[in-house]
Amino acid sequence: MIVEIPRWTNGKLEIATSEPMTPIKQDVKKGALRYVKNVFPHKGYIWNYGAFPQTWENPNHIDQGTKTKGDNDPI
């Protein structure tokens, strides 16, 4: 597992899949760094959040259970 948001932190990190060597970088939206909300009463996430290496949600496949396509992000 690749940890994108370590336990007890708020910085929203992402795997930069379009860059060489796919670095993990803090996510930026509209020029500002992104953060996740606290899970009251704790600061940040209460568990590690991340993705599994060499996987992705296929945007060409429709899931039978949810009837939605993947978003091309790692699982």
C-alpha positions in Angstrom: 0.0 0.0 0.0 1.2 3.5 -0.8 0.1 5.9 2.0 -1.2 9.2 0.5 -2.5 10.6 3.8 -0.7 9.4 6.9 -2.6 8.8 10.1 -3.3 11.9 12.2 -2.3 14.3 9.3 -4.3 16.7 7.1 -2.2 17.2 4.0 -3.9 15.6 1.0 -1.2 13.9 -1.0 -1.7 12.3 -4.4 0.3 10.0 -6.7 1.3 12.1 -9.7 0.6 9.4 -12.3 1.3 11.7 -15.2 4.9 12.5 -14.0 8.0 10.3 -14.4 8.6 8.0 -11.5 5.1 8.8 -10.2 6.1 11.0 -7.2 3.7 11.5 -4.2 2.9 15.3 -4.0 0.6 17.4 -2.1 -2.6 18.0 -4.1 -3.3 21.5 -5.4 -6.7 22.9 -6.4 -7.1 26.4 -7.8 -3.5 27.2 -6.8 -3.9 26.3 -3.1 -2.7 23.2 -1.3 -5.5 20.8 -0.4 -6.2 19.4 3.1 -8.6 16.8 4.5 -11.0 17.7 7.3 -10.5 16.4 10.8 -12.4 13.4 12.0 -13.8 14.7 15.3 -12.4 14.5 18.0 -9.1 13.6 16.3 -6.8 15.7 14.1 -6.6 14.5 10.5 -7.5 11.0 9.4 -7.7 8.3 12.1 -6.1 5.7 9.7 -3.6 5.7 6.9 -5.3 6.4 3.5 -3.7 5.4 0.2 -3.7 3.2 -2.9 -2.4 -0.2 -4.0 0.5 0.0 -6.4 0.1 -0.8 -10.1 -3.7 -0.7 -10.0 -6.3 1.8 -11.3 -10.0 2.2 -11.7 -10.6 1.6 -15.4 -12.7 4.5 -17.0 -13.8 2.1 -19.8 -15.3 -0.5 -17.5 -18.8 -0.1 -16.0 -19.2 -1.7 -12.6 -22.2 -3.9 -12.4 -23.0 -3.0 -8.8 -22.7 0.7 -9.0 -23.3 1.3 -12.7 -20.5 3.8 -12.8 -17.1 3.9 -14.6 -13.7 4.2 -12.9 -12.0 7.6 -12.5 -8.6 6.4 -13.8 -7.1 6.8 -10.3 -5.2 4.0 -8.4 -7.4 1.7 -6.3 
